Amino acid sequence: MIGVIFEFGTEIVEVRVQGEHAYFRTSASPNFGTIDGLKLDKSGVIKEFPDLKDDIEWQRKARERFKDKIRSIPTEDGRMKYIIEDLSKFGYTPMYIQKQGFRPRKF
């Protein structure tokens, strides 16, 4: 299990990768959930997937593509690296990383 805490403006977002699954939690939510529980920004999704611009089901398709991408990466470290790079493009700043329950380290 690998966890990373991000800062996005005044909000704190925690991401955990456990096996082939990614879980997310914001400072407003006490529980972890899958990407299905997150609000997606349409402009960010269009930046990543331009073909979804005029699609009515853009959120569902973007979530499915994210899940497929995560499953295609063979290791937890690789999955977390992809998430860090992807969220950093949209203004999320990684603050701490924690691996296998050890003490969190600053980035």
SELOKE-66492 format. One line per 10 residues: their letters; for each residue x, y, z of N, C-alpha, C, O. Coordinates in pm, 1 decimal, decimal comma. Layout:
! residues N
a> X Y Z X Y Z X Y Z X Y Z; ...
***
This chain:
! residues 107
migvifefgt> 83,1 -116,5 0,0 0,0 0,0 0,0 88,8 124,5 0,0 184,6 134,8 76,7; 54,6 217,5 -87,2 127,1 343,5 -96,4 24,6 455,2 -84,5 -79,8 451,4 -149,5; 54,0 554,0 -2,1 -35,4 668,6 14,2 38,7 798,2 -13,7 155,9 812,5 21,0; -30,1 892,3 -76,3 26,3 1024,7 -102,6 -77,1 1128,9 -64,7 -195,9 1114,3 -93,6; -30,3 1234,3 0,4 -116,8 1346,6 36,2 -81,9 1462,8 -55,0 34,2 1502,2 -66,4; -184,9 1517,5 -120,1 -171,0 1630,9 -211,4 -238,6 1753,3 -152,6 -332,8 1743,5 -74,0; -188,1 1868,4 -192,9 -252,4 1995,2 -160,0 -303,6 2055,2 -290,0 -232,2 2059,9 -390,2; -428,7 2101,3 -287,0 -488,2 2165,8 -403,5 -562,2 2288,0 -352,7 -677,2 2278,6 -309,7; -495,6 2403,0 -357,7 -553,6 2524,6 -300,3 -563,8 2507,5 -149,9 -463,2 2486,0 -82,3; -684,8 2517,0 -97,7 -705,0 2498,9 46,5 -749,0 2357,3 80,3 -770,3 2324,9 197,1
eivevrvqge> -762,6 2273,0 -21,0 -810,6 2137,0 0,0 -695,0 2038,2 6,1 -594,3 2053,2 -63,0; -711,7 1937,1 90,3 -614,8 1828,5 101,9 -678,7 1703,5 41,7 -792,9 1670,3 73,4; -605,0 1634,6 -44,7 -653,3 1512,6 -108,9 -554,2 1401,7 -78,8 -433,7 1417,7 -98,2; -605,5 1289,4 -31,5 -520,6 1174,1 -3,1 -553,9 1064,0 -103,5 -670,8 1035,1 -129,0; -450,8 1003,7 -159,5 -465,9 896,6 -257,9 -392,3 774,4 -205,7 -277,8 783,6 -161,5; -458,7 660,3 -211,2 -395,3 534,4 -172,7 -403,9 436,7 -288,8 -507,6 423,1 -353,7; -293,2 369,7 -313,0 -290,7 263,3 -412,7 -267,0 134,1 -336,8 -166,4 117,6 -267,8; -362,4 42,8 -351,2 -354,1 -85,6 -284,0 -380,8 -192,7 -388,3 -494,5 -213,0 -431,1; -274,2 -261,0 -428,7 -287,5 -358,6 -536,2 -317,3 -285,7 -666,6 -245,5 -193,4 -705,1; -423,2 -327,8 -733,8 -458,6 -262,2 -860,1 -569,0 -158,2 -842,7 -626,1 -111,9 -941,4
hayfrtsasp> -599,6 -121,2 -719,2 -705,8 -25,2 -692,5 -648,8 105,7 -639,2 -550,0 106,9 -565,8; -713,3 216,0 -677,6 -676,2 348,5 -627,4 -795,3 403,4 -549,4 -909,0 397,4 -596,4; -769,4 456,1 -431,7 -873,0 512,1 -346,0 -840,7 658,5 -318,0 -724,2 696,1 -305,0; -944,7 740,2 -308,9 -929,5 884,1 -292,4 -1010,9 931,8 -173,1 -1116,2 876,6 -141,2; -959,0 1036,7 -107,3 -1031,6 1100,2 2,1 -995,1 1247,6 2,6 -878,1 1283,2 -10,9; -1094,3 1332,6 17,8 -1068,7 1476,1 27,5 -1082,9 1519,7 172,2 -1131,7 1443,7 255,9; -1040,5 1641,4 201,9 -1050,3 1691,5 337,8 -1196,0 1705,2 382,1 -1223,7 1709,4 502,0; -1288,4 1712,1 287,9 -1430,4 1724,6 321,5 -1495,9 1589,0 346,7 -1607,0 1583,8 399,5; -1429,9 1479,8 310,1 -1488,3 1346,5 322,3 -1406,5 1260,7 417,3 -1284,7 1251,7 402,0; -1470,1 1197,9 514,6 -1394,0 1116,0 609,9 -1357,1 977,1 557,5 -1269,0 912,1 613,9
nfgtidglkl> -1422,1 930,4 451,2 -1400,9 794,4 402,0 -1333,0 792,5 266,0 -1349,8 883,3 184,6; -1255,7 686,5 243,3 -1195,6 665,7 112,2 -1300,4 610,6 17,3 -1390,5 537,1 57,7; -1287,3 647,0 -108,3 -1375,8 595,7 -212,1 -1298,6 580,0 -340,8 -1183,1 621,4 -351,3; -1363,3 520,1 -438,2 -1299,4 504,5 -568,2 -1313,7 635,2 -645,6 -1370,4 732,0 -595,0; -1263,4 637,4 -765,3 -1273,1 757,2 -849,1 -1419,2 789,4 -881,6 -1451,3 902,1 -919,4; -1507,3 690,5 -866,8 -1649,0 713,4 -893,6 -1709,7 819,1 -800,2 -1809,3 882,6 -835,0; -1650,9 837,7 -683,9 -1703,5 934,8 -588,8 -1647,0 1074,6 -604,5 -1690,3 1166,1 -534,4; -1551,9 1093,9 -694,2 -1489,6 1224,7 -711,5 -1561,3 1307,9 -816,2 -1615,9 1255,6 -913,3; -1559,9 1438,5 -794,5 -1610,0 1530,3 -896,4 -1497,1 1552,7 -996,2 -1383,0 1578,1 -957,5; -1529,2 1543,4 -1123,4 -1429,3 1565,1 -1227,2 -1449,9 1701,3 -1290,2 -1563,0 1745,8 -1310,0
dksgvikefp> -1340,4 1766,3 -1321,1 -1344,6 1895,0 -1389,0 -1346,3 1869,2 -1538,9 -1256,2 1804,6 -1592,3; -1449,1 1920,0 -1606,7 -1464,0 1891,3 -1749,3 -1345,8 1943,2 -1830,2 -1301,8 1876,4 -1923,8; -1293,2 2061,1 -1796,3 -1180,9 2114,8 -1873,5 -1056,6 2027,0 -1857,5 -980,5 2010,0 -1952,7; -1035,5 1971,3 -1738,2 -922,5 1881,0 -1717,0 -939,1 1750,3 -1791,7 -842,7 1696,2 -1845,9; -1062,3 1699,3 -1794,7 -1089,4 1575,2 -1867,5 -1069,7 1597,2 -2017,0 -1012,8 1511,9 -2085,2; -1116,1 1710,2 -2068,3 -1101,8 1739,4 -2211,1 -954,6 1756,7 -2248,0 -913,1 1721,2 -2358,3; -875,9 1811,4 -2155,2 -732,3 1825,8 -2178,6 -667,5 1688,4 -2197,3 -581,3 1670,5 -2283,4; -709,7 1592,4 -2116,1 -654,6 1457,4 -2120,6 -716,9 1373,4 -2232,6 -647,4 1297,1 -2299,7; -847,2 1388,1 -2251,9 -921,0 1309,8 -2351,5 -1003,7 1403,9 -2439,3 -1122,8 1421,4 -2413,5; -944,3 1464,5 -2541,7 -1016,1 1562,0 -2625,4 -1139,3 1505,5 -2695,4 -1231,3 1580,3 -2728,3
dlkddiewqr> -1142,1 1375,7 -2718,4 -1257,0 1316,3 -2787,5 -1384,7 1315,4 -2702,6 -1492,7 1289,4 -2755,5; -1374,4 1343,0 -2573,3 -1492,2 1344,0 -2485,8 -1557,9 1481,3 -2475,2 -1651,4 1499,1 -2397,2; -1510,1 1577,8 -2552,4 -1558,6 1715,6 -2542,1 -1710,7 1727,0 -2556,1 -1774,9 1793,8 -2475,1; -1768,3 1663,4 -2656,8 -1911,3 1675,4 -2682,0 -1989,9 1551,9 -2639,1 -2106,8 1537,0 -2674,9; -1927,1 1464,6 -2563,7 -1992,0 1341,0 -2521,5 -2079,1 1367,0 -2397,8 -2036,7 1434,3 -2303,9; -2198,7 1314,0 -2399,4 -2291,1 1331,0 -2286,5 -2241,8 1254,1 -2164,3 -2259,3 1299,7 -2051,3; -2181,1 1139,1 -2185,7 -2133,8 1054,5 -2076,1 -1984,3 1071,7 -2051,3 -1915,2 973,6 -2023,9; -1933,9 1192,7 -2060,4 -1789,8 1218,4 -2048,8 -1734,2 1175,3 -1913,9 -1622,9 1123,1 -1907,5; -1809,9 1196,0 -1805,1 -1757,7 1158,6 -1673,1 -1740,3 1007,6 -1660,2 -1636,0 961,0 -1614,4; -1841,0 931,3 -1699,9 -1834,6 786,1 -1688,9 -1720,0 731,0 -1773,7 -1644,9 644,5 -1728,6
karerfkdki> -1707,0 780,7 -1895,5 -1601,7 732,5 -1985,0 -1462,6 770,2 -1933,9 -1369,3 690,6 -1944,5; -1448,1 890,0 -1878,9 -1318,8 932,2 -1823,8 -1280,2 845,5 -1704,6 -1163,9 807,8 -1690,3; -1376,8 813,7 -1619,3 -1348,8 726,7 -1504,2 -1307,4 586,7 -1549,4 -1214,2 528,3 -1494,1; -1376,0 533,8 -1648,9 -1341,8 401,1 -1700,4 -1201,3 400,2 -1761,1 -1126,1 304,8 -1741,4; -1166,0 504,9 -1834,1 -1032,0 512,2 -1893,5 -925,3 520,3 -1785,5 -818,3 460,8 -1798,6; -954,4 594,8 -1677,6 -859,6 604,5 -1566,7 -840,5 466,7 -1503,6 -727,4 425,2 -1478,2; -950,5 395,7 -1478,2 -941,9 262,5 -1417,4 -863,3 166,5 -1506,6 -781,0 89,0 -1457,8; -888,5 171,7 -1635,9 -815,9 85,7 -1729,4 -666,9 117,2 -1728,8 -584,0 26,3 -1732,9; -633,3 244,2 -1723,7 -492,5 285,9 -1721,5 -424,4 235,5 -1594,4 -312,4 184,7 -1599,8; -491,4 249,5 -1480,6 -434,5 204,1 -1353,0 -411,7 52,3 -1356,6 -307,2 4,2 -1312,9
rsiptedgrm> -508,7 -22,0 -1408,3 -495,1 -168,4 -1416,0 -382,7 -211,6 -1509,3 -323,4 -317,8 -1490,4; -353,5 -129,9 -1609,4 -251,4 -168,6 -1707,3 -109,1 -150,3 -1654,8 -15,0 -204,8 -1712,4; -92,4 -75,8 -1548,4 41,5 -53,6 -1491,1 70,3 -168,7 -1394,3 -11,3 -196,3 -1306,4; 184,8 -236,3 -1408,7 207,9 -361,7 -1335,8 240,1 -349,7 -1185,9 217,6 -445,9 -1112,5; 291,3 -236,6 -1138,0 332,6 -228,5 -997,7 262,3 -114,2 -925,7 214,1 -20,0 -988,5; 257,2 -124,0 -791,8 200,1 -15,4 -711,5 280,9 112,2 -727,5 224,5 221,1 -738,2; 414,4 98,7 -729,1 499,9 216,7 -746,0 471,5 285,4 -879,8 463,0 408,1 -886,2; 457,1 207,1 -985,1 426,3 262,6 -1116,5 291,5 330,8 -1118,7 276,1 437,2 -1178,6; 192,9 269,8 -1053,0 58,8 329,9 -1046,4 62,3 463,9 -973,8 2,9 561,8 -1019,1; 132,8 467,3 -860,3 138,7 592,5 -784,1 217,1 697,3 -861,2 180,9 814,9 -858,2
kyiiedlskf> 321,9 658,6 -929,2 399,1 753,8 -1009,8 309,8 816,5 -1116,9 315,2 937,3 -1139,8; 227,2 733,6 -1182,7 134,6 784,4 -1283,4 35,0 882,6 -1221,0 8,9 988,4 -1278,2; -20,6 848,9 -1105,1 -118,2 937,2 -1038,5 -53,4 1068,4 -999,5 -113,3 1174,4 -1017,7; 67,9 1063,7 -946,1 137,9 1186,2 -906,1 161,2 1275,1 -1028,0 134,7 1395,2 -1023,5; 210,6 1216,3 -1136,7 235,2 1294,9 -1258,3 105,6 1352,2 -1314,4 101,5 1467,4 -1357,5; -0,5 1271,2 -1313,7 -128,4 1314,0 -1369,8 -189,8 1426,7 -1287,2 -234,9 1526,5 -1343,4; -192,3 1412,3 -1155,5 -252,2 1516,3 -1072,1 -166,1 1642,6 -1068,6 -219,4 1752,9 -1056,3; -35,0 1628,0 -1079,1 53,5 1745,3 -1079,5 26,4 1834,7 -1199,6 41,2 1956,6 -1190,7; -13,5 1774,7 -1313,1 -46,1 1854,5 -1431,7 -163,2 1948,0 -1406,7 -175,0 2052,1 -1471,3; -250,0 1911,1 -1312,8 -371,2 1988,6 -1288,6 -362,6 2072,9 -1161,4 -465,2 2118,0 -1110,4
gytpmyiqkq> -241,2 2094,8 -1109,7 -222,7 2186,2 -998,3 -219,3 2123,0 -860,9 -212,6 2195,0 -761,3; -223,6 1991,0 -851,8 -213,6 1924,0 -722,2 -66,2 1913,1 -686,0 15,1 1870,1 -767,8; -31,8 1951,7 -563,8 106,2 1949,2 -518,0 125,8 1835,1 -419,2 64,6 1836,4 -312,4; 209,7 1735,7 -451,4 233,1 1626,5 -355,8 310,4 1678,5 -234,6 409,4 1750,2 -248,7; 263,6 1641,2 -116,2 326,8 1687,3 7,0 399,3 1573,8 80,0 514,7 1589,0 119,8; 331,2 1460,4 97,2 386,9 1348,1 172,4 360,3 1217,1 99,0 261,6 1203,5 26,7; 450,1 1121,4 118,9 431,0 986,1 66,0 456,7 887,7 178,7 547,2 906,4 260,1; 375,1 781,8 182,3 389,7 678,5 284,1 381,6 542,7 214,0 288,9 516,2 137,5; 479,8 458,1 241,6 482,7 324,7 180,4 474,2 217,2 287,6 544,8 222,0 388,3; 386,9 120,7 264,3 372,6 1,6 348,4 359,5 33,1 497,8 408,9 -43,2 580,9
gfrprkf> 294,6 143,0 532,9 268,6 175,6 671,7 384,5 241,3 745,2 372,4 271,2 864,0; 496,5 264,3 677,5 608,1 332,5 742,2 576,6 480,1 758,4 477,6 529,4 704,4; 658,2 548,4 830,5 639,8 690,7 856,7 633,6 770,9 725,8 713,3 746,6 635,2; 540,1 866,0 715,1 532,2 949,0 592,1 658,6 1031,4 573,5 719,1 1077,5 670,3; 697,5 1049,3 447,2 813,1 1132,7 412,9 765,6 1250,5 330,3 671,1 1239,5 252,1; 832,7 1363,8 348,7 802,4 1480,6 268,6 855,6 1462,8 126,9 956,9 1396,0 105,8; 787,5 1522,5 30,7 836,4 1521,7 -107,1 949,0 1618,4 -121,5 1004,4 1632,8 -230,5
***
